[in-house]
């Protein structure tokens, strides 16, 4: 019954709007068409000019580069200044540059590396080009700060571990003997190589700290145990300094302790343990002393003596 009622209901048709016809613009006049064609031709001409000028500029640059590398800017002379560690002729010959070669055809860093390798005592070579064709070399000398003890001779190294000289029979007092893992390569002009590849970085950092802190008269570096580094002072006092990472913060205290000890016992031989921050445990060469606390500053009380007369000092930083 309900279904019959629903069927008898009048359905209202849905009216859809008629599609709108596209609006037609008014036809363009002859002047408007002529103007559009003119603007289009102008845009094309401008675009072609830009392309043409760009191509011409690239061509000029290419020609200029070719001429500068083949005709102009040739090396005409050399000048060598700075440290006189080698003769000017040796420096120039090692660079392998010659008069008449192009001034800009070589890489300055490559030439510097070549000279520093061929002539080990050239620590750094600065190179300057002049538009007149002159090449100026400025030499900084490499200084020996470390040495490998070969038993019957020494191998000298600079602060970066570059080998300066091999088979030398003596070393200066300011050159420290290094104790490392076995040496695998030590050729003049090249960085020394060790069985433990970390030795170079550790030695370089250690030499930097000693130099910057002005910790003088250090005659030996031992990096065989990076967590328990030892130095030797004046070839008579072993300094246990602990980890390399903490050494820089200890240098002032180490210098004060050594200054105090040198003032009171200039002939002292033994060991000073600096592994604990702001403390210095001092033992004589026989390591029989009983340590007692004492300040590290030179003006403080003198170190006490044990029953056998040996120095028995422990310096402590009270700052």
Secondary structure, DSSP 4 states (H G I P E B T S, - for coil): -HHHHHHHSPPPPPPPPPPPPPPPPPPPPHHHHHHHHHHHHHHHHHHHHHHHHHHHHHHHHHHHHHHHHHTSSB--EEEEEE--SS-HHHHHHHHT--TTSBTTSS-HHHHHHHHHHHSTTEEEEEEEE-TTSEEEEEEEE----EEEE-SSSEEEE-TT-BEEEEEES---TTPEEEE-SPEEE--TTSB-EESSTTHHHHHHHHHHHHHHTT---EEEEE-SSTTSEEEEETTTEEEEEE-HHHHGGGHHHHHHHHHHHHHH-TT--EEEE--STTEEEEEETT--PPPEEEE-STTSPPPPB-TTS-B-EEEE---
